[in-house]
Amino acid sequence: MSADFNDSDKRRRAAEQWPGFDPAEALHWSKVLLRHSPDPQRAGIKAQMNSAIDRGIPVAGPGWVRTADSARADGFNPVLYQALHESLRTIPKASFRSHPGHRQATFKTYVPGTPYESELWCDWPKLFLTDGFDARTATALTLLRAEPKFPRPRTSD
C-alpha cells in the first residue's frame, strides 16, 4: 500500500471501511473514535491509525462503524460525540452507577475502550441541542435518569 494516498484512494478506502458515510464524515468519525474507541486497542496500533488520520485517511477499528451508525441514529455527529465524552471525563465514575466508566473494557497493554450504549445516550442530543442544557448537565441528567437500570453493588457486611 502506498504511503501517499490521492483523493480517489481516500474515497475508496472510506467507502470500504465506512459504508454509508461520505469520506469527510468517515474521517471525522475516525478522529473522534480514535480517542473514544468502543473497544480496547493497543497503543501502537492507535499510533499507526493516528498517522493515517493525520494524512487524511479514514480508518476503522473494531466496532467503530457500528458505534458511529448507532450514535448517528440517536442524533449524534462526531462533534456531539466528542462533547459527550469530554463531559464524561469531568464526572467521576463513582458519582453514578450508570457511568460507562464502570463498563469500560480494559486489558493490560491496551488503551481502554468505552462502549456506546444507545439506550443510555439516545436522549443526550435532545437535551443538549433542543432543551438547551450544557454538555456536562446533559450528561449528568442522562446518567441520573439511567440510575434505576443499574443495580447497586452488593456489599459484604
C-alpha positions in Angstrom: 0.0 0.0 0.0 1.4 3.4 -1.0 2.1 5.9 1.8 0.8 8.7 -0.5 -3.0 8.5 -1.0 -4.7 10.6 -3.6 -8.3 11.7 -3.2 -9.7 8.7 -5.1 -7.8 6.3 -2.8 -9.1 8.0 0.2 -12.7 7.9 -1.1 -12.3 4.2 -2.0 -10.9 3.4 1.5 -13.7 5.3 3.2 -16.3 3.5 1.1 -14.8 0.1 2.0 -14.3 0.7 5.7 -17.2 3.2 6.3 -20.2 2.1 4.2 -22.9 4.7 4.3 -20.5 7.6 5.3 -19.0 10.1 3.0 -15.2 10.4 3.2 -15.2 13.6 5.2 -17.6 12.3 7.7 -15.7 9.0 7.9 -12.5 10.8 8.6 -14.2 12.9 11.3 -15.7 9.9 13.0 -12.2 8.2 12.7 -10.6 11.1 14.6 -13.2 11.0 17.4 -13.4 7.2 17.7 -9.6 7.0 17.9 -9.8 9.0 21.1 -13.0 7.3 22.3 -12.9 3.8 21.0 -15.7 1.4 21.9 -13.2 -1.4 22.3 -9.7 -1.5 23.9 -6.8 -1.3 21.5 -3.0 -1.5 21.6 -1.3 1.9 21.9 1.0 1.1 18.9 -2.0 0.4 16.7 -3.7 3.6 17.7 -0.5 5.5 16.9 -0.5 3.9 13.4 -4.1 4.8 13.0 -3.5 8.4 14.1 -0.7 8.7 11.5 -3.2 7.6 8.8 -5.8 10.0 10.0 -3.3 12.8 10.1 -2.7 12.1 6.3 -6.5 12.4 5.7 -7.1 8.6 5.5 -10.2 7.4 7.4 -9.6 4.3 9.5 -11.9 2.0 11.4 -11.2 -0.1 14.4 -13.3 -2.9 15.8 -16.9 -1.7 16.3 -16.2 1.9 15.1 -18.7 1.8 12.2 -21.4 0.1 14.3 -20.8 2.7 17.0 -21.0 5.6 14.6 -24.1 4.2 13.0 -25.8 3.8 16.3 -24.7 7.2 17.6 -25.7 8.9 14.3 -29.2 7.3 14.5 -29.5 8.8 18.0 -28.8 12.3 16.7 -25.0 12.4 17.3 -22.5 13.7 14.9 -18.7 13.5 15.6 -18.7 16.9 17.3 -21.5 16.0 19.6 -20.0 12.6 20.3 -16.7 14.3 21.3 -18.6 16.8 23.5 -20.4 13.9 25.3 -17.1 12.1 26.0 -15.4 15.3 27.1 -18.2 15.9 29.6 -18.0 12.4 30.8 -14.3 13.0 31.7 -15.5 15.7 34.2 -17.9 13.4 36.0 -16.2 10.9 38.3 -17.5 7.4 37.6 -18.2 6.9 41.4 -20.9 9.6 41.1 -23.2 7.4 39.1 -23.7 3.6 38.9 -24.8 4.2 35.3 -21.4 5.9 34.3 -19.9 4.0 31.4 -16.5 4.0 33.2 -17.9 1.1 35.2 -18.3 -0.9 31.9 -15.0 0.2 30.3 -13.2 -2.7 28.7 -9.6 -2.9 29.7 -6.7 -5.2 29.0 -3.1 -5.0 30.4 -1.3 -3.5 27.4 -4.3 -1.8 25.7 -5.8 1.6 25.8 -9.2 1.1 27.4 -12.4 1.3 25.3 -15.8 2.6 26.3 -18.7 1.0 24.5 -21.5 3.3 23.1 -24.8 2.4 24.7 -27.7 3.7 22.6 -30.3 3.0 25.3 -28.3 5.2 27.7 -27.3 8.1 25.4 -30.2 8.4 22.9 -31.7 11.4 24.6 -28.5 13.3 25.1 -28.5 15.2 21.8 -32.1 16.4 22.5 -31.1 17.6 26.0 -28.1 19.4 24.6 -29.4 20.8 21.3 -33.1 21.2 21.9 -33.6 21.7 25.6 -30.5 23.9 25.9 -28.6 22.1 28.6 -24.8 22.4 28.5 -22.9 19.2 27.7 -22.0 18.4 31.3 -25.5 18.9 32.6 -27.0 16.9 29.8 -24.6 14.1 30.6 -25.3 14.2 34.3 -29.1 14.2 33.6 -28.8 11.3 31.3 -26.7 9.3 33.9 -29.2 10.2 36.6 -32.2 9.1 34.6 -30.4 5.8 33.9 -29.5 5.0 37.6 -32.6 2.7 38.2 -31.4 0.5 35.3 -28.1 -0.2 37.1 -28.3 -2.2 40.4 -26.5 -1.2 43.5 -23.3 -3.2 44.0 -23.6 -5.7 46.8 -21.6 -5.0 49.8 -20.2 -7.6 52.1 -21.2 -6.9 55.7 
